[in-house]
Amino acid sequence: MVPRTNILGKRVGKIDPGSLPAYVASGGFLALRKALTLQPEEIVHEIMAAHLIGRGGAAFSAGFKWAAVRRETARPKYVVCNADESEPGTFKDRYLLEGDPFRIVEAMAISAYAVGANRGFLYVRGEYPLAYKRLAHAVAESRRAGYLGLNLWNTEFCFDIEIYRGAGAYVCGEETALFESIEGRRGQPRLKPPFPTTNGLFGQPTLINNVETLANVPDIVLNGGQWYRTLGPLTNPGPKLYAVSGHVRKPGVYEATMDLTLQELIYELAGGIPGGRRVQAVLVGGAAGTFLRPDQLDVALGFDTLRTIGATLGSGAVMVLDDSVDLWNVLRRVTRFFQHESCGKCFPCQLGTQRQAEIVTRLAAGNVHPGDGAALTDIGLTMRDASICGLGQMASSALLSAFSQFSLLPREDEL
């Protein structure tokens, strides 16, 4: 049986996303009410006990972040929701932002109370106009009804949210580049350390989580961390949203636990491959992800399980390519994307993405030179080891994984 869940998406398509009464009637804001009866440390403890792993791509412990910000004594503190979902092939955050925006408002308020913050920032991808409209409405309605603002429910807790729109920069999905953008500067990553938990937005302790990560919070608060650990694998617990696109009959967002296999996702949930064709490759994790072969479809789509075969779950994007696809054309588009999106702050990424795209464009046209494979590998490893943010560090991930998985280049003695 496919390990599906209906936790994160339980309201999507079921209630009016613009109706606060409908959200409240479906159990909305019960988690925030419960949270305000607890000590902040108790909430952080439940997030730690849940073993909630960040869903933004880096697979970092959410509880560790929360605890680190909670320990900081500097004021003010901030919470930031990273809704700048720009990874190609990824649209699971959009699914939540458009379908259940009040859930994100509630989750941000809970996180703020837990870590001692009184102000939140919601940074939305500029290409998501409907998500922005619904979030702005949800924030305004929540404020009007007393779910945001001063002294929530006669407590000392005060919290409000500001919404910012991105301007189309992929790099602003990186947390420190996002901070720079909110502060009014060009979106470029900062050197680490210091880390956001101590020196984040406006130089203050900041908790930043991705949309899907935060969407897990209300149910953890209501049901407890131990309940959450019962969902799926013990090391990768909780529901996960997978954004499936490409050559499948039913592309879309699917929710399941992380013992779901790629085979189950493609053939049982997404309906299989149309036109009687076969899977040639699957790109997991978006443009910054890794390619898998047809004989690897039995792998479970969890952070740990994919790591054992040298792959990454990343943002949860799953792009299915059938046997009609020219993989060189796909790689050409991926490398041109990273060349265009590099912010230029560090030379390994700025120059590496350019050289990588130039070589791949030539190879896609059938013009192969001796040493191309070695040159691309050297460029990729240099970017991975020397770039200051995830864009450069992962810009060669799909390309190098394609080289390791498929015979794309002739042997040197054949040239």
ZISUL-V979281 format. One record per backbone hydrogen bond with DSSP energy under -1.0 kcal/mol. CO is the residue of the C=O (numbers start at 1). NH is the residue of the N-H. If there is no record, write none. Layout:
# ZISUL-V979281
CO/NH
CO/NH
This chain:
# ZISUL-V979281
2/4
3/257
11/14
11/15
16/19
19/23
20/24
21/25
22/26
23/28
24/27
27/30
29/33
30/34
31/35
32/36
34/37
35/38
39/42
39/43
40/44
41/45
42/46
43/47
44/48
45/49
46/50
47/52
48/51
52/62
60/54
61/65
62/66
63/67
64/68
65/69
66/70
67/71
78/207
79/121
80/209
81/83
81/123
82/211
83/85
83/125
84/86
87/90
91/95
92/96
93/97
94/98
95/99
96/100
101/105
102/106
103/107
104/108
105/109
106/110
107/111
108/112
109/113
110/114
111/115
112/116
112/117
119/79
120/162
121/81
122/164
123/83
124/166
125/128
128/132
129/133
130/134
131/135
132/136
133/137
134/138
135/139
136/140
137/141
138/142
139/143
140/144
141/145
142/147
142/148
143/146
149/159
151/154
152/155
157/152
159/149
160/120
162/122
164/124
169/172
170/173
171/174
174/178
175/179
176/180
177/181
178/182
179/183
180/185
181/184
186/188
195/198
195/199
196/206
200/203
201/204
204/200
205/78
207/80
209/82
210/214
211/215
213/216
214/217
216/220
217/221
218/222
219/223
220/224
224/228
225/229
227/230
228/231
231/238
240/256
242/254
243/318
244/252
245/320
246/248
252/244
254/242
255/5
256/240
257/260
260/301
261/265
262/266
263/267
264/268
264/269
265/270
266/272
270/250
272/249
274/277
278/323
281/321
282/292
283/319
284/290
286/289
290/284
292/282
293/296
294/297
296/299
297/263
299/262
300/302
302/306
303/307
304/308
306/309
306/311
307/310
313/316
316/243
317/285
318/245
319/283
320/247
321/280
321/281
322/325
326/330
327/331
328/332
329/333
330/334
331/335
332/336
333/337
334/338
335/339
336/340
337/341
338/342
346/350
347/351
348/352
349/353
351/355
352/356
353/357
354/358
355/359
356/360
357/361
358/362
359/363
360/364
362/367
363/366
366/368
369/372
371/375
372/376
373/377
374/378
375/379
376/380
377/381
378/382
379/383
380/384
381/385
382/386
383/387
389/393
390/394
394/397
396/400
397/401
398/402
399/403
400/404
401/405
402/406
406/408
411/414
412/415
